């Protein structure tokens, strides 16, 4: 009985890991493919392209300034506004 429960949990973890692996590639593929396409094919300035690709990160930082990610646990910690 213990073996069947353990096997079920292992299958769930593998399925969840495969889903997150696919999601990682789906999220990163736009930026990875944008660099060679825009720079080599269309001749866009690399500095301007890097600014355009960094814009969503900068916007996300400005929208949620109180959330700091912990390097050890990987969880977000809400920091007060200097009080």
C-alpha positions as CSV (number, residue, x, y, z in Angstrom):
1,X,0.0,0.0,0.0
2,X,2.8,2.4,0.8
3,X,4.5,1.7,-2.5
4,X,1.3,2.6,-4.5
5,X,0.9,5.9,-2.6
6,X,4.6,6.7,-3.1
7,X,4.4,5.9,-6.8
8,X,1.3,8.1,-7.2
9,X,3.1,11.0,-5.6
10,X,6.2,10.5,-7.8
11,X,4.0,10.6,-10.9
12,X,2.3,13.8,-9.7
13,X,5.6,15.4,-9.0
14,X,7.0,14.4,-12.4
15,X,3.9,15.7,-14.2
16,X,4.1,19.0,-12.3
17,X,7.8,19.3,-13.0
18,X,7.3,18.7,-16.7
19,X,4.5,21.3,-16.8
20,X,6.7,23.9,-15.2
21,X,9.6,22.9,-17.5
22,X,7.4,23.6,-20.5
23,X,6.1,26.8,-19.0
24,X,9.7,28.0,-18.5
25,X,10.5,27.4,-22.2
26,X,7.2,29.1,-23.3
27,X,8.0,32.2,-21.2
28,X,11.7,32.5,-22.2
29,X,11.3,31.6,-25.9
30,X,10.0,35.1,-26.8
31,X,13.1,36.8,-25.4
32,X,15.5,34.2,-26.7
33,X,14.2,34.3,-30.2
34,X,13.7,38.1,-30.3
35,X,17.4,38.9,-30.0
36,X,18.6,37.2,-33.1
37,X,15.5,38.1,-35.2
38,X,15.4,41.8,-34.4
39,X,19.2,42.3,-34.3
40,X,20.3,40.2,-37.3
41,X,17.2,40.3,-39.6
42,X,15.8,43.7,-38.9
43,X,18.9,45.6,-37.8
44,X,17.5,47.0,-34.5
45,X,20.1,48.6,-32.2
46,X,21.0,46.1,-29.5
47,X,20.8,48.7,-26.7
48,X,17.3,49.7,-27.7
49,X,16.3,46.0,-27.9
50,X,17.6,45.3,-24.5
51,X,15.7,48.3,-23.1
52,X,12.5,47.0,-24.7
53,X,13.0,43.5,-23.3
54,X,13.7,44.8,-19.8
55,X,10.7,47.1,-19.8
56,X,8.3,44.5,-18.4
57,X,10.7,43.7,-15.5
58,X,11.1,47.4,-14.7
59,X,7.3,47.9,-14.8
60,X,6.8,45.0,-12.5
61,X,9.3,46.4,-10.1
62,X,7.6,49.8,-10.0
63,X,4.1,48.3,-9.6
64,X,5.1,46.1,-6.5
65,X,7.9,48.0,-4.7
66,X,7.3,46.4,-1.3
67,X,7.8,42.8,-2.4
68,X,11.4,41.5,-1.8
69,X,12.3,38.0,-2.8
70,X,14.3,36.0,-0.2
71,X,17.4,34.4,-1.8
72,X,17.4,31.5,0.7
73,X,13.7,30.4,0.7
74,X,12.5,31.8,-2.7
75,X,9.4,33.3,-1.0
76,X,8.3,36.9,-1.2
77,X,8.5,39.0,2.0
78,X,6.5,42.2,2.3
79,X,8.7,45.1,3.5
80,X,7.2,48.1,5.1
81,X,7.6,51.6,3.6
82,X,10.3,52.8,5.9
83,X,8.3,53.2,9.1
